[in-house]
């Protein structure tokens, strides 16, 4: 009789928990109930299986107390509660079950916007937290089921099927409690604090996306946006694009193309990090060939954040764009808090270009080299300088390239050169003295032309030189 009473109590707790899980973690889509795509959705899916298996075996125990023998031996062909509990032990990965459940619950809180609400008297907030408390109570119910099996099966010295660590899973108390049916301000503050601790995005502003997980990324040597020089029109496009998205005005994709080394990657990272409310997500380029919906849905659930998904170093000619066309402006539109940037050394196909804002870096030649140097000097207070100083510095930079101090002529190597120039007082004096000479070196446009020609041939083939010659002619005529 005592066993029957305990079985009924445990069943009631688990049935109530399943109802609350459905409320917190599922939604109705096209007439079907589906789990929301939060970060711990797989764990909750598996947890429902555990509850179902335990409920089934509780029914067996209610009808036949000898079914408790399953803790020692297999009683049927189908997986049972012991199999499910052993898998739960693996899924918890060394954490207590309560920790894992609370992490999933906090995901649901963020999804439902609970933590954004400050009014503790909000009926919907209390309602959802009460359901969360019922889900957490199921941990004790599972622990009670395991202990009931042990006591009903007898303390015999046989090798059990249940892994030793399973019984340790059920230790610990939940912080999600509602004493006297009220939620105090102190409780709400505690829940917010705990939610931030379990938030995968609380540890930084940039994350790699690998295997469905977000891993904090350390991005070193990223310059601030105010430390970029030259390429004014490109910078204006980046500034407008990221400011619009930051202010919730637009979330169009940004398609960036240029030769290597001109700043596609650095600009994207820097302009994202420049805005406090933007978070950078870095998938692999090949992820473009898979459905983006799971990733986008996870980010969409975080309405408290805005995300830039950055696909870098993409080869448009080798990518199957089916999923991009489907997920970006197709049947699945981007949510307001998600935008996409794709960078490539190559041109994008017309049907991809039409889906977003485009920006192309012009070639790096002697004119843009001088523009960068001029702006660099002005930013450092040299407003009334000898006009020949830019020419002397550019010529010295080209000479360093000829001596193989740099592997390429590009904005990134010019910045490295200028950093050395800024820190070397003797070098600065030497450059200044050279401007006073009757004859001094000037940057050779042919060096830039030959470098760009070699680089473009390696990427695009011989036929591309016609394009390079056309751009060079436009530059000379002042029409480019």
C-alpha positions in Angstrom: 0.0 0.0 0.0 2.9 2.3 0.9 4.5 1.5 -2.5 1.3 2.3 -4.3 1.0 5.6 -2.6 4.5 6.6 -3.4 4.1 5.5 -7.0 1.0 7.8 -7.3 2.9 10.7 -5.8 5.8 10.3 -8.2 3.6 9.9 -11.2 1.7 13.1 -10.3 4.9 15.0 -10.1 6.3 13.7 -13.4 3.0 14.2 -15.3 2.9 17.8 -14.0 6.5 18.3 -15.1 5.7 17.1 -18.6 2.8 19.6 -18.8 5.1 22.4 -17.7 7.9 21.4 -20.2 5.3 21.5 -23.0 4.3 25.0 -22.0 7.9 26.3 -21.6 9.7 24.5 -24.4 7.2 23.9 -27.2 5.1 26.0 -29.6 2.4 25.3 -32.2 3.6 25.4 -35.8 1.3 24.6 -38.6 -0.9 22.5 -36.4 2.0 20.6 -34.9 3.7 20.9 -31.5 7.4 21.4 -31.9 10.2 22.2 -29.5 11.6 25.7 -29.6 15.1 26.0 -30.9 16.9 27.2 -27.7 20.4 26.3 -26.8 19.6 23.3 -24.6 16.6 22.0 -26.7 18.3 18.6 -27.4 18.7 18.1 -23.6 15.0 18.8 -23.0 14.0 16.5 -25.8 15.9 13.7 -24.3 14.6 14.6 -20.8 11.1 14.1 -22.0 12.0 10.6 -23.1 13.4 9.9 -19.6 10.2 11.1 -18.0 8.1 8.9 -20.4 10.2 5.8 -19.7 10.0 6.4 -15.9 6.2 6.9 -16.0 5.8 3.7 -18.0 7.8 1.8 -15.5 6.0 3.4 -12.6 2.8 2.0 -14.0 4.4 -1.5 -14.2 5.6 -1.1 -10.6 2.1 -0.2 -9.5 0.7 -3.4 -11.1 3.6 -5.7 -10.3 6.1 -4.9 -7.6 8.5 -7.5 -9.1 9.1 -5.1 -12.0 11.6 -3.4 -9.7 13.9 -6.2 -10.8 14.7 -4.2 -13.9 17.3 -2.4 -11.8 19.3 -5.7 -12.1 18.0 -7.4 -15.2 16.4 -6.6 -18.6 12.7 -7.3 -18.5 11.8 -6.6 -22.1 13.1 -5.8 -25.6 12.4 -2.1 -25.6 14.6 0.4 -23.8 13.3 1.1 -20.3 13.8 3.7 -17.6 17.2 2.3 -16.6 18.5 2.8 -20.1 17.1 6.3 -20.2 18.6 7.2 -16.8 22.0 5.9 -17.8 21.9 8.1 -20.9 20.8 11.0 -18.8 23.9 10.5 -16.7 26.0 10.8 -19.9 24.0 13.9 -21.1 24.7 15.8 -17.9 28.5 15.5 -18.5 29.5 15.7 -14.8 26.9 18.3 -13.8 24.0 17.6 -11.5 20.6 17.1 -13.1 19.3 20.2 -11.4 22.0 22.4 -12.9 21.2 21.0 -16.4 17.5 21.6 -15.9 18.0 25.1 -14.6 20.2 26.0 -17.6 17.4 24.9 -20.0 14.8 26.7 -17.9 16.8 29.9 -18.1 17.0 29.5 -21.9 13.2 29.4 -21.8 13.0 32.4 -19.6 15.1 34.4 -22.1 12.9 33.1 -24.9 9.8 34.3 -23.2 11.3 37.6 -22.1 10.8 37.0 -18.4 14.1 38.4 -17.4 13.4 41.7 -19.2 10.4 42.3 -16.9 11.1 44.2 -13.7 7.6 44.1 -12.2 7.5 41.1 -9.9 3.7 41.3 -9.8 3.4 40.5 -13.5 0.9 37.6 -13.7 2.5 36.0 -16.7 5.9 36.1 -15.1 4.7 34.4 -12.0 2.8 31.9 -14.1 5.8 30.8 -16.1 8.1 30.7 -13.1 5.6 28.4 -11.3 5.8 26.1 -14.3 9.6 26.2 -14.2 9.5 25.3 -10.5 7.4 22.2 -11.4 10.0 21.1 -14.0 12.7 21.4 -11.4 10.7 19.4 -9.0 10.8 16.5 -11.4 14.5 16.0 -10.4 13.4 14.9 -6.9 10.7 12.7 -8.4 13.3 10.9 -10.5 15.5 10.4 -7.5 12.5 9.1 -5.6 11.8 6.6 -8.4 15.4 5.2 -8.3 15.3 4.8 -4.5 11.9 3.1 -4.8 13.3 0.6 -7.3 16.3 -0.2 -4.9 14.0 -0.7 -1.9 11.5 -2.7 -3.8 14.0 -5.0 -5.5 15.8 -5.7 -2.2 19.4 -5.0 -1.3 20.9 -8.0 -2.9 24.5 -8.3 -3.9 24.1 -8.4 -7.6 25.6 -6.2 -10.3 23.0 -3.6 -11.2 22.2 -2.2 -14.6 22.1 1.4 -13.2 25.4 3.3 -13.5 26.8 4.3 -10.0 26.8 8.0 -10.8 23.1 8.1 -11.6 22.0 8.3 -8.0 24.3 11.4 -7.5 22.5 13.2 -10.3 19.5 14.1 -8.1 21.4 16.0 -5.4 21.0 19.8 -5.0 18.2 22.3 -4.5 16.8 24.5 -7.2 17.0 28.3 -7.0 13.7 28.5 -8.7 11.3 28.5 -5.8 8.1 30.4 -5.0 7.5 30.3 -1.3 4.0 31.3 -0.3 3.1 31.6 -4.0 4.9 35.0 -4.2 8.0 36.1 -6.1 10.1 38.7 -4.3 12.4 41.2 -5.9 15.3 39.3 -4.3 14.2 36.1 -6.0 13.9 37.9 -9.4 17.4 39.3 -9.0 18.7 35.9 -8.1 17.1 34.4 -11.3 18.6 37.1 -13.5 22.0 36.5 -11.9 21.8 32.7 -12.5 20.5 33.2 -16.0 23.5 35.4 -16.9 25.9 32.7 -15.4 24.4 30.1 -17.8 24.2 32.4 -20.8 26.6 31.2 -23.5 27.0 34.8 -24.7 27.9 36.3 -21.3 31.6 35.7 -21.8 32.4 38.0 -24.7 31.3 39.6 -28.0 32.6 37.1 -30.5 31.9 33.4 -30.8 32.7 30.6 -33.2 29.9 28.4 -34.1 31.0 24.7 -34.3 28.9 21.6 -34.1 25.8 23.6 -33.0 27.7 25.2 -30.1 28.9 28.7 -29.5 32.5 28.9 -28.4 34.0 32.2 -27.2 36.6 33.5 -29.7 39.7 35.4 -28.8 40.3 38.0 -31.6 43.7 39.6 -31.2 45.1 42.7 -32.9 41.8 44.1 -34.0 42.0 47.8 -34.6 39.3 50.2 -33.5 37.3 51.8 -36.3 38.9 55.2 -35.7 42.3 53.6 -36.5 41.4 52.8 -40.2 42.8 55.1 -42.8 41.8 55.7 -46.5 39.0 53.8 -48.3 36.6 56.5 -47.2 33.6 55.4 -49.2 34.0 51.8 -48.1 34.3 52.9 -44.5 31.1 55.0 -44.9 29.3 52.0 -46.2 30.4 49.8 -43.3 29.5 52.6 -40.8 26.1 53.1 -42.3 25.3 49.3 -42.5 26.4 48.4 -38.9 24.8 51.6 -37.4 21.5 50.8 -39.2 21.5 47.3 -37.8 22.5 48.4 -34.3 19.7 50.9 -34.2 17.2 48.3 -35.5 16.6 50.2 -38.7 17.6 47.4 -41.2 19.1 43.9 -41.2 20.0 43.5 -44.9 22.9 41.1 -45.6 26.2 42.7 -46.5 28.2 41.2 -49.3 31.8 42.3 -49.3 34.4 41.5 -52.1 38.0 42.5 -52.7 41.4 41.2 -53.3 43.1 39.7 -50.2 44.6 42.1 -47.7 42.4 45.1 -48.3 40.4 44.8 -45.0 37.2 42.7 -45.5 37.7 40.6 -42.4 39.2 43.4 -40.2 36.5 45.9 -41.1 33.7 43.4 -40.4 35.0 42.4 -37.0 35.9 45.9 -36.0 32.6 47.6 -37.0 30.7 44.8 -35.2 32.7 45.1 -32.0 32.4 48.9 -32.2 28.7 48.7 -31.3 28.0 47.6 -27.7 24.8 45.8 -28.6 26.2 43.7 -31.4 27.6 40.1 -31.0 29.7 38.5 -33.7 29.0 34.8 -34.7 31.7 33.1 -36.8 30.5 29.9 -38.5 32.6 28.0 -41.1 32.4 29.1 -44.7 31.0 25.6 -45.6 28.1 26.1 -43.2 26.5 28.2 -46.0 25.8 25.0 -47.8 23.7 23.7 -44.9 20.4 25.0 -43.6 20.9 28.1 -41.6 17.5 27.8 -39.9 18.7 26.1 -36.7 21.4 28.7 -36.1 19.2 31.6 -37.0 16.3 30.4 -34.7 18.7 30.0 -31.8 19.8 33.6 -32.2 16.3 34.8 -32.9 15.2 33.5 -29.5 17.7 36.0 -27.9 15.7 39.1 -28.3 17.9 40.9 -25.8 20.9 40.7 -28.3 21.6 41.6 -31.9 23.9 39.2 -33.9 26.1 39.5 -37.0 26.7 36.1 -38.6 30.0 36.5 -40.5 31.0 34.0 -43.2 34.6 34.8 -44.1 36.7 33.7 -47.0 33.9 32.3 -49.1 34.4 31.1 -52.7 31.1 32.0 -54.4 31.8 29.7 -57.3 32.2 26.6 -55.1 29.2 27.3 -52.8 25.8 25.7 -53.3 23.7 28.8 -52.6 20.4 26.9 -52.2 20.1 27.3 -48.4 21.2 30.9 -48.5 18.6 31.8 -51.0 16.0 29.9 -49.0 17.0 31.3 -45.6 17.8 34.8 -46.6 14.8 36.5 -48.2 13.3 33.2 -49.3 10.7 31.2 -47.4 12.5 31.8 -44.1 13.2 35.5 -43.6 15.9 36.8 -41.2 14.6 37.9 -37.8 15.1 41.6 -36.9 17.9 40.8 -34.5 20.1 38.9 -37.0 22.1 40.1 -39.9 24.6 38.3 -42.2 27.9 39.4 -43.7 29.7 37.4 -46.3 33.2 38.2 -47.5 35.0 36.9 -50.5 38.0 37.4 -52.8 35.7 36.9 -55.7 32.6 38.4 -57.2 29.2 37.2 -56.1 26.6 35.7 -58.5 23.9 38.2 -59.6 21.1 36.3 -57.8 23.0 36.6 -54.5 24.0 40.2 -55.0 20.3 41.1 -55.3 19.6 39.9 -51.7 21.6 42.4 -49.8 23.8 45.5 -49.7 27.1 45.2 -51.6 30.5 46.8 -51.1 33.6 46.3 -53.1 37.1 47.5 -52.1 38.9 49.3 -55.0 42.4 48.1 -55.9 45.2 49.2 -53.6 47.4 51.4 -55.7 49.7 54.4 -55.3 46.8 56.9 -55.0 45.1 54.9 -52.2 48.4 54.4 -50.6 49.0 58.1 -50.4 45.5 58.7 -49.2 46.0 56.4 -46.3 49.3 58.0 -45.4 47.8 61.5 -45.6 45.0 60.6 -43.3 47.3 58.8 -40.9 49.5 61.9 -40.6 46.5 64.2 -40.1 45.1 62.0 -37.4 48.4 62.4 -35.6 48.3 66.1 -35.6 50.5 66.9 -38.7 48.1 69.2 -40.4 50.7 71.7 -41.6 53.3 69.3 -43.0 55.6 69.3 -46.0 53.3 68.0 -48.9 56.2 65.8 -50.1 56.2 63.8 -46.8 53.4 61.4 -48.1 55.5 60.7 -51.3 58.7 60.0 -49.3 56.9 57.7 -46.9 55.1 55.8 -49.7 58.4 55.4 -51.6 60.1 54.0 -48.4 57.2 51.6 -47.9 57.6 50.3 -51.5 61.3 49.9 -50.9 60.7 47.8 -47.8 58.3 45.7 -49.9 61.1 45.3 -52.5 63.5 44.1 -49.8 60.9 41.5 -48.8 60.1 43.1 -45.4 56.4 42.7 -46.5 54.8 39.9 -48.4 52.3 42.1 -50.2 51.3 45.7 -51.0 48.1 46.2 -49.1 46.5 48.3 -46.4 47.4 45.8 -43.7 51.1 45.9 -44.5 51.1 49.6 -44.9 49.6 49.9 -41.4 52.4 47.7 -40.1 54.9 50.0 -41.8 53.2 53.2 -40.4 53.2 51.7 -36.9 57.0 51.3 -37.2 57.3 54.8 -38.6 55.3 56.2 -35.7 57.5 54.5 -33.0 60.9 55.2 -34.7 61.9 58.8 -34.1 65.1 58.5 -36.2 63.0 57.2 -39.1 60.6 60.1 -38.9 63.4 62.6 -38.9 65.1 60.9 -41.9 61.8 61.0 -43.8 61.4 64.7 -43.0 64.9 65.5 -44.0 64.4 63.8 -47.3 61.5 66.1 -48.2 63.9 69.1 -48.1 66.1 67.6 -50.8 65.9 68.8 -54.3 65.5 65.2 -55.6 63.8 62.5 -53.6 62.2 59.1 -54.2 58.5 59.0 -55.2 56.1 55.9 -55.2 56.3 54.0 -58.5 52.8 53.2 -59.8 54.3 50.3 -61.8 55.2 48.4 -58.7 51.6 48.5 -57.6 50.4 47.5 -61.0 52.7 44.5 -61.3 51.8 43.3 -57.8 48.1 43.6 -58.4 48.5 41.9 -61.8 50.3 39.0 -60.3 47.8 38.6 -57.5 44.8 38.9 -59.9 46.2 36.3 -62.3 46.7 33.9 -59.4 43.1 34.3 -58.4 41.2 34.9 -61.6 43.3 33.8 -64.5 45.0 35.7 -67.4 41.9 37.3 -68.8 41.5 39.6 -65.8 44.3 41.9 -66.8 42.0 43.7 -69.2 40.0 44.7 -66.1 43.1 45.9 -64.3 44.2 48.0 -67.3 40.8 49.5 -67.6 40.8 50.5 -63.9 44.3 51.9 -64.3 43.2 54.0 -67.3 40.1 55.3 -65.4 42.4 56.3 -62.5 44.7 58.2 -64.8 41.8 60.1 -66.3 40.3 60.9 -62.9 37.1 59.0 -63.6 37.5 56.3 -61.0 
